[in-house]
């Protein structure tokens, strides 16, 4: 999550910053309502932060010897569940 956030996200944001004037006509014609790479960076940064927090919760619960499981929504989004929540 951190590597994705730091490297991919940073590169996308920098490309968007330096080439915004060149990319703006493409953004407006794309049918995505002007969604820029910067917006995509925010989505990726938010998801990367969620993954990092979920990982820390999982590790903390394991250290506390709790019966914890990961459930995947759509094979994309991990959710921590305690044994009694399953």
C-alpha positions as CSV (number, residue, x, y, z in Angstrom):
1,X,0.0,0.0,0.0
2,X,2.8,2.4,0.9
3,X,4.8,1.6,-2.2
4,X,1.8,2.1,-4.4
5,X,0.9,5.4,-2.7
6,X,4.5,6.7,-2.6
7,X,5.7,5.8,-6.1
8,X,2.7,5.3,-8.4
9,X,0.6,8.0,-6.7
10,X,3.4,10.5,-6.6
11,X,4.3,9.9,-10.3
12,X,0.7,10.3,-11.4
13,X,0.3,13.5,-9.4
14,X,3.6,15.0,-10.7
15,X,2.7,14.1,-14.4
16,X,-0.7,15.8,-13.8
17,X,0.9,18.9,-12.3
18,X,3.4,19.4,-15.1
19,X,1.2,18.4,-18.0
20,X,-2.2,19.8,-16.8
21,X,-2.5,22.3,-19.6
22,X,-1.8,19.7,-22.2
23,X,-4.1,17.1,-20.6
24,X,-7.0,19.4,-19.8
25,X,-8.7,19.1,-23.3
26,X,-8.5,15.3,-22.9
27,X,-10.0,15.4,-19.5
28,X,-12.9,17.5,-20.7
29,X,-13.6,15.3,-23.7
30,X,-13.3,12.0,-21.9
31,X,-16.8,11.9,-20.6
32,X,-15.6,11.5,-17.0
33,X,-16.7,15.0,-16.1
34,X,-13.2,16.5,-16.1
35,X,-11.7,13.8,-13.7
36,X,-8.0,14.5,-13.6
37,X,-5.1,12.3,-12.6
38,X,-5.0,14.4,-9.4
39,X,-8.5,13.1,-8.6
40,X,-7.4,9.6,-9.3
41,X,-4.4,10.2,-7.0
42,X,-6.8,11.1,-4.2
43,X,-8.8,8.0,-4.7
44,X,-5.6,5.9,-4.7
45,X,-4.2,7.7,-1.6
46,X,-7.4,7.2,0.3
47,X,-7.5,3.5,-0.6
48,X,-3.8,3.1,0.3
49,X,-4.4,4.7,3.7
50,X,-7.4,2.4,4.2
51,X,-5.2,-0.7,3.4
52,X,-2.5,0.5,5.8
53,X,-5.0,1.1,8.7
54,X,-6.6,-2.3,8.0
55,X,-3.2,-4.0,8.1
56,X,-2.4,-2.3,11.5
57,X,-5.8,-3.4,12.9
58,X,-5.2,-6.9,11.8
59,X,-1.7,-7.1,13.3
60,X,-2.8,-5.5,16.6
61,X,-5.7,-7.9,17.0
62,X,-3.3,-10.9,16.3
63,X,-0.9,-9.6,18.9
64,X,-3.8,-9.4,21.4
65,X,-4.5,-13.1,20.5
66,X,-7.9,-12.3,19.1
67,X,-9.6,-14.6,16.6
68,X,-9.4,-12.3,13.6
69,X,-10.1,-13.0,9.9
70,X,-9.9,-11.0,6.7
71,X,-13.0,-11.0,4.5
72,X,-12.6,-9.6,1.0
73,X,-15.4,-7.6,-0.7
74,X,-15.2,-8.2,-4.4
75,X,-11.6,-9.5,-4.0
76,X,-10.5,-5.9,-3.7
77,X,-11.4,-4.5,-0.3
78,X,-10.2,-6.3,2.9
79,X,-12.3,-6.1,6.1
80,X,-11.1,-7.4,9.5
81,X,-13.6,-9.5,11.3
82,X,-13.4,-10.9,14.8
83,X,-14.3,-14.6,15.2
84,X,-17.7,-13.8,16.8
85,X,-18.6,-11.6,13.8
86,X,-18.4,-14.4,11.2
